[in-house]
């Protein structure tokens, strides 16, 4: 779980930095490089979550969300 939290933190902070940089008058090439790096970190985050994440013990029909039981009453 530690790797997943780190991947989410890095990707989220990279997205926030990209949004802030887009508001500044910078060159287009620099913003394209930042966007390329951000897309790479997004792919890294997805792969990390798929590899390190724990699958749910419930089927989709039993529980739509893990925190709420929406099965038959």
KAURHU-V345328 format. One record per residue. BURIAL is 1 if it has 16 or more other C-alpha atoms within 10 Angstrom, else 0. Layout:
burial={BURIAL | BURIAL}
This chain:
burial={0 | 0 | 0 | 1 | 0 | 0 | 1 | 1 | 0 | 0 | 1 | 1 | 0 | 1 | 1 | 0 | 0 | 1 | 0 | 0 | 0 | 1 | 0 | 0 | 0 | 0 | 0 | 0 | 0 | 0 | 0 | 0 | 0 | 1 | 1 | 0 | 0 | 1 | 0 | 0 | 1 | 1 | 0 | 0 | 1 | 0 | 0 | 1 | 1 | 0 | 0 | 0 | 0 | 0 | 0 | 0 | 0 | 0 | 0 | 0 | 0 | 0 | 1 | 0 | 0 | 0 | 0 | 0 | 0 | 0 | 0 | 0 | 0}
